[in-house]
Structure formats: structure tokens, C-alpha cells
Amino acid sequence: MSSYVNNLVEKVGKYSKDKAQKFRERMEELIQSGKYEELPAVAKEVDEFIAEYKLNVQDLNRRVRELKGLLVEATKIGYDIREYAKELKEVLSNIKDIREAIKKVGDIEEKIRKSIEKLEPRLLFSLDIKGKVDNRYQAKINVRNEGDVDAFNVKLVVNGELKTEKPVEINVVKKGNEEIIDVFLLPGKGEEIEIKGEYERFDGKKYRSAERVKIELKKKGFHVEKNKSKIKCSFCRGTILPGMDIVICDNCGAVYHLPCARRAGKCVKCGTLFNFE
């Protein structure tokens, strides 16, 4: 009978020494009480325990693989995983109850996911006007990421006193870094400039931010181009021949001989001042 008990205990001991000891105590108690007929039921429990344990081992291995994959992904986005990796190592090196180990691995995964969910990119914008070329302003847009993670698929639009012709696109602005983009801006409306940004996190979650800036533009009120066809001067009503320099009002588009614009000092149609300084 002792060999029967030892065999069962040995089978369980491969998976859990604590459980094996409990089975031994139960079977020895049954033998001492003469309840031999109950031993087969205990043997059945042993088989059920081993089968369940093997399933739990598979579940634990799967969860550990998933957690390790999550740790790798967290590392890629610059998240510090050392605390969680240490915690996982401690769990796996001291397994007494496999179901408890599964729970602890699940708890670690949940903590990481909650922490990652809080990570956000945060873009700040500023604008520096460098000068004017014809009817466009040469500018630099500074994009700075003060968030926790990189910002992807960034799209910027400038509106207001100056505006972009089309959205400015940046593939990625890494956390803690800045990107400086050269752009040409067109005259718009209003006295302020607003820079709006749309961007994404590593998982595609979308964000928006905006900055309002006020810049004192030294406005000429006009721009100069080469004339391309016969047109009339809005001041003297004379003909302006192709190839001549013409002054075009930035506000209404009225056209002048260059000397006529200087003499008038402003647009005779809309009143916009012409600054020739």
C-alpha cells in the first residue's frame, strides 16, 4: 500500500510539492482509518489535479509570452520596463501556486497597459517670420514634442493673419525633440495667427493641439511682379505694357505702375497703405 501512495505522491510532486504532501496526508489518514475504498477517489483527484495543472501551465506560458511581447512593444516606444521585468522574474522564480502565478502575471500586464494608456505626445508650436517674397511670407514653424511618446503623422495648418496653402506634413516628431519646417505663408484675415496640429500616438490614437501667436508684420500692403499682359493702371488709367514692373495691392488686387503707386501712397480702390520703406 505504501508503494501505491508513494507512486501517487510522486506523480503530484512533479507539479506541486505542497499539493503532493497534502495528498500523502489524506491517503495515510484513510489507510490508518481503514477506509481503503476511498483511495481510488483520491487517485482520481490526483489525475484531475495533474490535468488541470498542465492546462494552467499552458495558460501561464501563453500569458508570459504575451507579457514579454508587451514589454518589447513598451521598450520600442521608450517606456521604462525594468520594474515590471524584475517583477515578472520574481513571479516565475517562485511559483508555489500556479493559479496565483497566472493572476500575478495578469496583474503585471494590466499595470503596464494602464501605464502605457496614460502616455501621450504633446506638441507645441511657434512661428518665426523671416521675410517676404512677392506676396508670400517666408517662415519657420517650430514643432516641439513635450509629451511622453513620439508623435506620428503630424499635419499642421496655419490660419488667420497668415495662412498655409496646404497642410504641412511631418512623419514623426520624437519625444523631447523638435522639428523646424520652412514654409511660405499667404496673407489671410484677422490679427492673430493660429497653428493647428493633428497627430497620432504609436497605436493610432489621434490628438489635436493649437497655438495662437501674434506677430507684428511690417506690411508693405503690396507686392511687385512683372506684368504679363496689357492692363490699365488704377491710378493714372494709362496702359501698363508686358514686362514692366507692376504694383499689386495685397488687399484687393488693384494694379499700378510702380511710380504711380509711389505717388498715390495707398490703394485708390480700397485704401490700403503702400509702405515703400
C-alpha positions in Angstrom: 0.0 0.0 0.0 2.9 2.3 0.8 4.2 1.9 -2.8 0.7 2.9 -4.1 0.7 6.0 -2.0 4.3 6.8 -3.0 3.5 6.5 -6.7 0.6 8.9 -6.5 2.6 11.3 -4.4 5.5 11.2 -6.8 3.2 11.9 -9.7 1.8 15.0 -8.0 5.2 16.1 -6.7 6.4 16.7 -10.2 4.0 19.6 -10.3 3.5 20.7 -6.7 5.3 19.6 -3.6 2.8 21.3 -1.3 -0.1 19.5 -3.1 1.8 16.2 -3.0 2.2 16.5 0.7 -1.5 17.2 1.2 -2.4 14.1 -0.9 0.0 12.0 1.2 -1.5 13.1 4.4 -5.1 12.4 3.2 -4.2 8.9 1.9 -2.3 8.0 5.0 -5.2 9.1 7.1 -7.6 6.9 5.0 -5.3 3.9 5.4 -5.0 4.4 9.1 -8.8 4.6 9.4 -9.2 1.5 7.2 -11.1 3.4 4.5 -9.3 1.8 1.6 -12.4 2.1 -0.6 -11.9 5.8 -0.7 -8.4 5.7 -2.1 -9.5 5.3 -5.8 -11.4 8.6 -5.4 -8.2 10.3 -4.2 -6.3 8.8 -7.1 -8.9 10.3 -9.5 -8.4 13.6 -7.8 -4.7 13.3 -8.4 -5.3 12.7 -12.2 -7.7 15.6 -12.3 -5.2 17.9 -10.5 -2.4 16.9 -12.9 -4.6 17.5 -15.9 -5.7 20.9 -14.6 -2.2 21.8 -13.7 -1.0 21.1 -17.2 -3.7 23.3 -18.6 -2.7 26.0 -16.2 0.9 25.7 -17.2 -0.1 26.2 -20.8 -2.2 29.2 -19.8 0.7 30.6 -17.8 3.2 30.1 -20.7 0.8 31.9 -23.0 0.3 34.8 -20.7 4.0 35.1 -20.1 4.7 35.1 -23.9 2.0 37.9 -24.3 3.5 39.9 -21.4 7.0 39.6 -22.8 5.7 40.8 -26.2 4.1 43.7 -24.4 7.3 44.5 -22.7 9.1 44.6 -26.1 6.5 46.9 -27.5 6.8 49.2 -24.5 10.5 49.3 -25.0 10.1 50.4 -28.6 8.1 53.4 -27.5 10.7 54.4 -24.9 8.8 53.2 -21.8 10.9 52.1 -18.9 10.0 48.4 -18.3 12.8 47.5 -15.7 10.4 47.5 -12.7 7.9 45.2 -14.5 10.6 42.9 -15.9 12.0 42.4 -12.4 8.5 41.7 -11.0 7.9 39.1 -13.7 11.2 37.4 -13.0 10.4 37.2 -9.3 7.0 35.7 -10.0 8.4 33.0 -12.3 11.3 32.1 -10.0 9.0 31.5 -7.0 5.9 29.6 -8.2 4.1 27.9 -5.4 0.6 28.1 -6.7 0.3 28.2 -10.5 -3.1 29.9 -10.4 -1.7 32.6 -8.2 1.2 33.0 -10.6 -1.2 33.3 -13.5 -3.0 36.0 -11.6 0.2 37.9 -10.8 1.3 37.8 -14.5 -2.1 39.2 -15.4 -1.8 41.9 -12.8 1.6 42.9 -14.2 0.1 43.1 -17.7 -2.8 45.2 -16.6 -0.5 47.7 -14.8 1.7 48.1 -17.9 -1.3 48.6 -20.2 -2.8 51.2 -17.8 0.6 53.0 -17.6 1.0 52.9 -21.4 -2.5 54.3 -21.9 -1.5 57.4 -20.0 1.4 58.1 -22.3 0.6 60.9 -24.8 2.5 63.0 -27.3 2.1 66.8 -26.7 3.1 69.2 -29.5 3.8 72.9 -29.0 4.1 75.2 -32.0 5.9 78.6 -32.6 6.3 80.7 -35.7 9.2 82.8 -36.9 8.7 85.1 -39.9 11.9 85.5 -41.9 10.8 87.9 -44.6 8.5 88.5 -47.6 9.0 87.2 -51.1 6.5 88.7 -53.6 3.1 88.1 -52.0 4.3 85.3 -49.6 6.0 85.3 -46.3 8.9 83.1 -45.7 8.6 81.5 -42.2 9.8 78.7 -40.0 7.4 76.6 -37.9 8.9 75.1 -34.8 7.3 71.9 -33.6 8.3 70.7 -30.2 7.2 67.4 -28.6 7.0 67.8 -24.8 5.0 64.6 -24.4 5.8 61.1 -23.2 6.0 59.4 -26.6 6.7 60.2 -30.2 4.0 61.9 -32.4 3.3 60.4 -35.8 1.7 61.5 -39.0 1.7 65.2 -38.0 -0.4 67.6 -40.1 -0.1 71.3 -39.5 -2.4 74.1 -40.8 -1.8 77.8 -40.3 -4.8 80.2 -40.4 -5.6 83.8 -39.6 -3.4 86.8 -40.5 -1.2 84.4 -42.4 -2.2 81.0 -43.8 -0.7 77.9 -45.4 -1.7 76.9 -48.9 -1.9 73.3 -47.9 -1.3 71.2 -44.7 2.4 70.8 -43.7 3.2 67.1 -43.0 5.8 65.6 -40.7 6.3 61.8 -40.4 7.4 61.8 -36.8 8.4 64.2 -34.0 10.2 62.2 -31.4 9.6 62.9 -27.7 11.8 65.6 -26.3 12.8 66.7 -29.8 11.8 69.5 -32.1 11.4 69.9 -35.9 11.8 73.1 -37.8 9.9 73.4 -41.0 10.5 76.0 -43.7 7.2 77.2 -45.2 5.7 80.0 -47.3 2.6 81.7 -45.9 0.0 83.7 -47.7 -1.8 86.8 -46.4 -5.0 85.9 -44.6 -7.5 87.6 -42.4 -7.5 88.8 -38.8 -4.8 90.0 -36.4 -3.7 86.7 -35.0 -2.2 83.5 -36.4 -3.3 80.1 -35.3 -1.3 77.0 -35.8 -3.4 73.8 -35.6 -1.9 70.3 -35.4 -3.3 66.8 -35.8 -1.1 63.8 -34.9 -1.2 60.3 -33.7 0.2 58.1 -30.9 2.0 54.8 -31.6 -1.3 52.9 -31.6 -3.1 55.3 -33.9 -4.9 57.3 -31.2 -5.5 60.8 -32.6 -4.7 64.1 -30.9 -5.1 67.8 -31.7 -3.5 70.9 -30.3 -3.3 74.5 -31.3 -1.3 77.6 -30.6 -2.3 81.3 -31.2 0.6 83.6 -32.0 0.6 87.4 -32.6 3.3 88.7 -34.8 3.9 92.3 -35.8 4.2 92.1 -39.6 5.8 95.0 -41.3 3.2 95.1 -44.1 4.0 96.7 -47.4 0.4 96.5 -48.5 1.5 95.5 -51.9 3.9 93.2 -53.9 5.7 93.7 -57.1 5.6 91.5 -60.2 6.5 91.6 -63.9 3.5 92.4 -66.0 2.4 89.7 -68.4 -0.3 91.4 -70.5 -1.6 94.8 -71.4 -3.6 96.2 -68.4 -4.6 99.7 -67.1 -3.1 101.4 -64.1 -5.7 102.0 -61.4 -4.1 105.5 -60.6 -3.3 107.1 -64.0 -5.5 104.8 -66.1 -2.6 104.5 -68.5 -1.6 101.3 -70.2 1.0 99.0 -68.5 2.9 97.1 -71.1 4.1 93.4 -70.7 7.5 93.2 -69.0 7.1 96.3 -66.9 7.1 96.2 -63.1 3.7 96.5 -61.6 2.5 97.0 -58.0 -0.4 94.9 -56.9 -2.5 95.7 -53.8 -2.3 92.9 -51.3 -5.9 93.5 -50.2 -7.9 94.0 -53.4 -5.6 93.2 -56.2 -5.7 96.6 -57.9 -2.7 97.1 -60.3 -0.5 100.2 -60.6 2.6 101.5 -62.4 5.4 101.4 -59.9 5.9 105.2 -60.0 2.1 105.7 -59.7 1.9 103.5 -56.7 4.6 105.6 -55.0 2.8 108.8 -55.9 -0.5 107.6 -54.6 0.9 106.1 -51.4 -2.2 103.9 -51.0 -4.6 101.9 -53.0 -7.1 104.2 -54.6 -9.7 101.4 -54.6 -9.6 100.0 -51.1 -7.4 102.5 -49.1 -4.6 100.0 -48.2 -1.4 102.0 -47.4 1.6 101.3 -49.5 4.8 101.2 -47.5 7.9 101.6 -49.7 10.4 101.8 -46.9 
